[in-house]
Amino acid sequence: MDPAERLVDEANTLVPATQVLRSMGYRSRLEQDAAEMRWAESDGIQFGAEDPLRLLGWVTMRTARGASWRPAEGEVESLLRECHPDVVSD
């Protein structure tokens, strides 16, 4: 069955992602040193990523998982078993 809508990480997602970050109260800026890095900040938390879509992903993950955003005990192994059962030994 075909999906009703298919979204792909393309250049046309960068402006909407930036607008969503702004609507969520994040200030964003672009720094161009050796590599281009975008930053978003709100409530004393800074997020950095290569593009606005990744930045929005960071903000969304932090919002969903809170300060304990890092993988919890067993999460990495569980995901590897699910997605790559041939790689993980029991």
Secondary structure, DSSP 8 states (H G I E B T S, - for coil): ---S-----SGGGHHHHHHHHHHTT-EEEEEESSSEEEEEEETTEEEEESSHHHHHHHHHHHHHHTT--S--TTHHHHHHHHH-TTT---
